[in-house]
Amino acid sequence: MKIVSAIFLFLLLAVPVRSQEGVKIGFVDLDRALNESRAGRSALEKLQAEVKETESSLLKEKQDLERLRSDIDKKRLLLKEVERRNLEKDFQRRVRNYQRGMRDSQEELNQRKNELMADILKGLEKAVAEVGKKEKFTLILERSQVLYTDQGVDITDMVISRYDRSGGKNVTGSK
């Protein structure tokens, strides 16, 4: 963060020197670009389908565990101590496996999302550079790093348009 601040401060100090040529500063909301670009929407739809599939599988396992718990509770008084203990151990093992499966699934989905978004982000960065050169911007900042700006310098729509026209070339498996 200190490096970003130092670079920004340096660029602000350099502005008076370049003011004769005209300084053109813009910003891009990369989160919005990720969510609104065709490739980003497609990746999110794929990810949502994977999430639904995983949730369905986990929900089935959770329902099985609830049924087993109910059965154990109903039969508790009728079972011998050894049988009850074995059922309880089996139930606890299945609960641990379920919890482990939930954590693993969440980690896998997060990793998958990060991979998909990283590929799209590379393409968006290329689109930002192309828009910056074509429109002769001196500096383009990411929206999350800007505390205030006039919306007139938001070039996110231009970047999304440029990226979509390029066909999302850096997106794995989509083009």
C-alpha positions as CSV (number, residue, x, y, z in Angstrom):
1,M,0.0,0.0,0.0
2,K,2.9,2.4,0.8
3,I,4.3,1.7,-2.7
4,V,1.0,2.5,-4.4
5,S,0.7,5.7,-2.3
6,A,4.3,6.7,-3.2
7,I,3.7,6.1,-6.9
8,F,0.5,8.0,-6.8
9,L,2.1,10.9,-5.0
10,F,5.0,10.9,-7.5
11,L,2.5,11.0,-10.3
12,L,0.6,13.8,-8.7
13,L,3.8,15.8,-8.3
14,A,4.6,15.1,-11.9
15,V,1.3,16.5,-13.1
16,P,2.4,20.2,-13.2
17,V,5.3,19.3,-15.4
18,R,3.0,17.5,-17.9
19,S,0.1,20.0,-17.6
20,Q,1.0,21.6,-20.9
21,E,0.3,18.4,-22.7
22,G,-2.9,17.7,-20.7
23,V,-3.2,15.1,-18.1
24,K,-6.0,12.6,-18.6
25,I,-6.9,10.4,-15.6
26,G,-9.5,7.7,-15.6
27,F,-10.6,4.8,-13.4
28,V,-12.0,1.3,-13.9
29,D,-14.2,-0.7,-11.6
30,L,-12.7,-4.1,-12.2
31,D,-15.2,-5.9,-10.0
32,R,-18.0,-4.5,-12.1
33,A,-16.1,-5.4,-15.3
34,L,-15.6,-8.9,-14.1
35,N,-19.3,-9.3,-13.3
36,E,-20.7,-7.5,-16.4
37,S,-18.4,-8.7,-19.2
38,R,-19.7,-11.7,-21.3
39,A,-16.9,-13.9,-20.1
40,G,-17.4,-12.9,-16.5
41,R,-21.1,-13.6,-16.6
42,S,-20.5,-16.9,-18.3
43,A,-17.9,-17.9,-15.7
44,L,-20.2,-16.9,-12.9
45,E,-23.0,-19.0,-14.4
46,K,-20.7,-22.0,-14.6
47,L,-19.6,-21.5,-11.0
48,Q,-23.2,-21.2,-9.8
49,A,-24.1,-24.5,-11.5
50,E,-21.1,-26.1,-9.7
51,V,-22.3,-24.6,-6.4
52,K,-25.8,-25.9,-6.9
53,E,-24.5,-29.4,-7.7
54,T,-22.3,-29.4,-4.6
55,E,-25.1,-28.0,-2.4
56,S,-27.4,-30.7,-3.6
57,S,-25.0,-33.5,-2.8
58,L,-24.3,-32.0,0.7
59,L,-28.0,-31.5,1.4
60,K,-28.6,-35.2,0.7
61,E,-25.9,-36.2,3.1
62,K,-27.2,-33.8,5.7
63,Q,-30.7,-35.2,5.4
64,D,-29.2,-38.8,5.8
65,L,-27.4,-37.7,8.9
66,E,-30.6,-36.2,10.4
67,R,-32.5,-39.4,9.7
68,L,-29.7,-41.5,11.3
69,R,-29.7,-39.2,14.3
70,S,-33.5,-39.6,14.6
71,D,-33.3,-43.4,14.3
72,I,-30.6,-43.6,17.0
73,D,-32.7,-41.4,19.3
74,K,-35.8,-43.6,18.8
75,K,-33.9,-46.9,19.3
76,R,-31.7,-45.7,22.1
77,L,-33.7,-47.5,24.9
78,L,-34.1,-50.7,22.9
79,L,-30.4,-51.1,21.9
80,K,-27.7,-52.9,23.9
81,E,-25.0,-50.6,25.2
82,V,-22.4,-52.0,22.7
83,E,-24.8,-51.5,19.7
84,R,-25.7,-48.0,20.8
85,R,-22.0,-47.0,21.2
86,N,-21.2,-48.5,17.7
87,L,-24.1,-46.5,16.1
88,E,-23.0,-43.3,17.9
89,K,-19.4,-43.8,16.7
90,D,-20.6,-44.4,13.1
91,F,-22.8,-41.3,13.3
92,Q,-19.9,-39.2,14.6
93,R,-17.6,-40.5,11.9
94,R,-20.2,-39.6,9.2
95,V,-20.6,-36.1,10.8
96,R,-16.9,-35.5,10.6
97,N,-16.8,-36.7,7.0
98,Y,-19.7,-34.4,6.2
99,Q,-18.0,-31.4,7.8
100,R,-14.7,-32.2,6.0
101,G,-16.6,-32.5,2.7
102,M,-18.2,-29.1,3.2
103,R,-14.9,-27.5,3.9
104,D,-13.2,-29.2,1.0
105,S,-16.1,-28.3,-1.4
106,Q,-15.9,-24.6,-0.3
107,E,-12.2,-24.5,-0.8
108,E,-12.5,-26.1,-4.3
109,L,-15.2,-23.7,-5.3
110,N,-13.2,-20.7,-4.1
111,Q,-10.1,-22.0,-5.9
112,R,-12.2,-22.5,-9.1
113,K,-13.6,-19.0,-8.9
114,N,-10.2,-17.5,-8.4
115,E,-8.8,-19.4,-11.4
116,L,-11.7,-18.3,-13.6
117,M,-11.5,-14.7,-12.5
118,A,-7.7,-14.5,-12.8
119,D,-8.0,-15.5,-16.5
120,I,-10.7,-12.9,-17.1
121,L,-8.7,-10.3,-15.2
122,K,-5.7,-10.8,-17.5
123,G,-7.9,-10.0,-20.5
124,L,-9.4,-7.0,-18.8
125,E,-6.0,-5.6,-18.0
126,K,-5.1,-5.9,-21.6
127,A,-8.3,-4.1,-22.5
128,V,-7.5,-1.3,-20.0
129,A,-4.1,-0.9,-21.6
130,E,-5.6,-0.7,-25.1
131,V,-8.3,1.8,-24.0
132,G,-5.6,3.8,-22.2
133,K,-3.4,4.0,-25.3
134,K,-6.3,4.7,-27.8
135,E,-7.9,7.4,-25.6
136,K,-4.5,8.8,-24.5
137,F,-4.9,8.4,-20.8
138,T,-2.0,9.5,-18.6
139,L,-3.1,7.3,-15.7
140,I,-5.8,4.8,-15.1
141,L,-6.6,3.7,-11.6
142,E,-8.6,0.8,-10.2
143,R,-11.9,2.1,-8.6
144,S,-11.2,0.4,-5.2
145,Q,-8.1,2.5,-4.8
146,V,-9.9,5.8,-5.5
147,L,-11.7,7.6,-2.6
148,Y,-13.5,10.1,-4.7
149,T,-13.8,10.8,-8.4
150,D,-16.2,12.4,-10.8
151,Q,-18.1,9.7,-12.6
152,G,-17.1,11.3,-15.9
153,V,-13.7,9.7,-15.7
154,D,-15.1,6.1,-15.2
155,I,-14.0,4.1,-18.3
156,T,-15.4,0.8,-17.1
157,D,-18.0,0.6,-19.8
158,M,-15.3,1.3,-22.5
159,V,-13.1,-1.5,-21.0
160,I,-16.0,-4.0,-20.9
161,S,-16.9,-3.2,-24.5
162,R,-13.3,-3.5,-25.6
163,Y,-12.9,-6.8,-23.7
164,D,-16.1,-8.3,-25.1
165,R,-15.2,-7.3,-28.6
166,S,-11.9,-9.1,-28.2
167,G,-13.9,-12.2,-27.4
168,G,-12.4,-12.8,-24.0
169,K,-9.3,-14.3,-25.5
170,N,-7.6,-15.0,-22.2
171,V,-10.5,-16.9,-20.7
172,T,-9.7,-20.6,-20.3
173,G,-12.1,-22.9,-22.1
174,S,-14.5,-20.3,-23.3
175,K,-13.1,-19.3,-26.7
